[in-house]
Amino acid sequence: GLQADIARQSVGAARGAFDPMVGGTWNNKRYDSKEYWRILNGEIRTPLLFGPDLKIGYERAEGTYLDSEQILPPSGLVYMGIIVPLAKDLITDERRTALQKALNFRNIGVAEQQTILNELFNEAVKVYWDWCLKYTELELFRQFVNLAQVRFEAIKKGYLEGFFASIDTVEALIVVQTRQNSYQETLQEYVNSTIKISNFLWDEEGKPYLLSDTIRPLILSENIEIPSLQADQTIRLTQLLMDHPELLLKRFKLREFQIEQRLKLNYLLPDFRVQYNFLAEPLGANPLVWNFSPFRNNFKYGASFKIPILLRTARAEYGAVRMKTRQASYDVDLKELELRNKLRQSINNLNQTLLQAQINTRMLSNYQRLNEAEIAKFNIGESSVFLLNQREIKLIETFQKLYELRAKGRKFYGEIFYRTGSPWSIYIPAGL
């Protein structure tokens, strides 16, 4: 939120260039008991958004040794006038350029804010599904540790009854220990992922919030399938790219150079200005009665003109900013191409992960059938603990692979919205 606040402050600072300015001078000279002069001049000047300056002021001069042009009525003169540029500063000037840049920077602030939010949410989505994956694997190993423990007890009992050899109990115990070790490794990873996801949590007071041990994520079971995209959704996602905040940042940078280019072009024009002031003085003691005839008797006007002969500085600066503008335009095109290709990659990753998950689901079904057949053979004495363990190892690996694919698919699904630059709030994971 501070990004937008900073941008708003810059706009306020730029608008300050159009604030009315109050100023004045007071000069008094007295020498050898003689009053040479007392001269007062106060003025309020207001720049207008479209170029001219309005001004209103009061002049008063007294003394014995005033220049003839300084002689004013005893009550002084009030003047009001306007200064209008007719070439340079007519279309734009430094004040208007600064305001346009500030307004453009405000848009940059909003785009940067959206970029930060998108990156934050994209990272949070990845961490969340990693958390779900580790918890699902933890429950998987918990289940197979219990299964190995039950089998070990059964084999030990069978050994005491003479049905199994002693080496079978050793092998069954090694299976238990191996799976317990895998369980502890997964538990370590799950606890670390829980700590990591706490980076994205805080309470109402803005203090870090740590998840308690009683809070559990989703299990990546069969009802947590990988979402797919239809053709019309893909088209819509591609259209969203045009409002991607990173692309907008490039466009706003291009806009900044275009604004600067107009200013540099303005410097190639001659500085030609005209000004007009009407003059008035109070008549008599009534302050509401003034000698007011601005277009016949009481006025002053003038004009000024200047321009460098060679214009080398202005031409060089204009040429440089034109090149920067062209470069910024290329950056816009390149960024759009990069974003389109990254979106295509994310969509392709999602589709391929979906296909792999479908294949893996069928593989899991076949491994389960093999495992059930091996258990049946083991129960009638035609298999061994070693063969049964090998079947279960492949079954565990296939479960893990399927869970990884489901987590990856969900992360790719969230990544697609990140690639489009859409507001993070529109991402709603299916199944939540």
TAPE-V160659 format. One record per backbone hydrogen bond with DSSP energy under -0.5 kcal/mol. NH is the residue of the N-H (numbers start at 1). CO is the residue of the C=O. If there is no record, write none. Layout:
nh->[NH;NH]
co->[CO;CO]
//
This chain:
nh->[5;6;7;8;9;10;11;12;13;14;15;16;17;18;19;21;23;25;27;29;31;34;36;36;37;38;39;40;41;42;43;44;45;46;48;51;53;54;55;56;57;58;59;60;62;64;65;70;71;71;76;77;78;79;80;81;82;83;84;86;87;87;88;90;91;97;98;99;100;101;102;103;104;105;106;107;108;109;110;111;112;113;114;115;116;117;118;119;120;121;122;123;124;125;126;127;128;129;130;131;132;133;134;135;136;137;138;139;140;141;142;143;144;145;146;147;148;149;150;151;152;153;154;155;156;157;158;159;160;161;162;163;164;168;169;169;170;171;172;173;174;175;176;177;178;179;180;181;182;183;184;185;186;187;188;189;190;191;192;193;194;195;196;197;198;199;200;201;203;206;209;215;221;224;225;234;235;236;237;238;239;240;241;241;242;243;244;248;249;250;251;252;253;254;255;256;257;258;259;260;261;262;263;264;265;266;267;268;269;271;272;273;273;274;275;276;277;278;279;280;281;283;284;287;289;290;291;292;293;296;297;298;299;300;302;304;306;315;316;317;318;319;320;321;322;323;324;325;326;327;328;329;330;331;332;333;334;335;336;337;338;339;340;341;342;343;344;345;346;347;348;349;350;351;352;353;354;355;356;357;358;359;360;361;362;363;364;365;366;367;368;369;370;371;372;373;374;375;376;377;378;379;380;381;382;383;388;389;390;391;392;393;394;395;396;397;398;399;400;401;402;403;404;405;406;407;408;409;410;411;412;413;414;415;416;417;418;419;420;421;421;422;426;427;428;429;432]
co->[1;2;3;4;5;6;7;8;9;10;11;12;14;15;16;45;43;41;39;37;34;31;29;34;29;62;27;60;25;58;23;56;21;54;52;48;83;46;81;44;79;42;77;40;38;35;36;67;67;68;73;59;280;57;278;55;276;53;274;272;88;272;270;87;87;93;94;95;96;97;98;99;100;101;102;103;104;105;106;107;108;109;110;111;112;113;114;115;116;117;118;119;120;121;122;123;124;125;126;127;128;129;130;131;132;133;134;135;136;137;138;139;140;141;142;143;144;145;146;147;148;149;150;151;152;153;154;155;156;157;159;158;158;165;165;166;166;167;168;169;170;171;172;173;174;175;176;177;178;179;180;181;182;183;184;185;186;187;188;189;190;191;192;193;194;196;197;198;207;203;201;212;219;221;223;230;231;232;233;234;235;236;237;238;239;240;241;244;245;246;247;248;249;250;251;252;253;254;255;256;257;258;259;260;261;262;263;265;266;306;270;271;304;84;302;82;300;80;298;78;291;289;282;285;286;288;281;290;291;293;293;293;297;277;275;273;271;311;312;313;314;315;316;317;318;319;320;321;322;323;324;325;326;327;328;329;330;331;332;333;334;335;336;337;338;339;340;341;342;343;344;345;346;347;348;349;350;351;352;353;354;355;356;357;358;359;360;361;362;363;364;365;366;367;368;369;370;371;372;373;374;375;376;378;377;377;384;385;386;387;388;389;390;391;392;393;394;395;396;397;398;399;400;401;402;403;404;405;406;407;408;409;410;411;412;413;414;415;416;417;418;417;423;424;426;427;429]
//
